[in-house]
Amino acid sequence: MSDVQTGSCLCGACTLTAKPAPEAGTCHCSMCRKFSGGMFIGVQCGDTLRFDDGAPVKVYKSSDWGERLFCGACGSTIAWRSADGKMSAVSVMLFDDPGQFPVVSEIFHDEKPASYALAGETHKMTGAEVLAM
């Protein structure tokens, strides 16, 4: 894992620290697409995601096993987090250099709209394959 990094939402009200994995992945599920306005590009941060005191983080419980975090001030997409808090995928766009995280995987690939595709090779998993894990 990388060293601890900082990131923030569009307005800066939600400043975070996390220890991100070195590679990112995308999710094409319908919930992520609606939550992020496109495919969600996230980096796994495990349970290391922390926010500064007073950050207006809002939580939306999107399923029995996951929730979505966003800024209560500007609405920026922040992260997906497991209901038990042990797993989180933070939007790479919140970090100062999102290009440091090469996209190596795509999940819910069977739900991806036909209107776009990523360049290069990635490991692809269907929704059923992800849920079976």
Secondary structure, DSSP 8 states (H G I E B T S, - for coil): ----EEEE-SSSSSEEEE---SSEEEE--HHHHHHHTS-EEEEE-TT--EE-TT--EEEEE-SSSEEEEEETTT--EEEEEETTSS-EEEEGGGBS-GGGS-EEEEESGGG--TT---SS--EEE-HHHHHH-
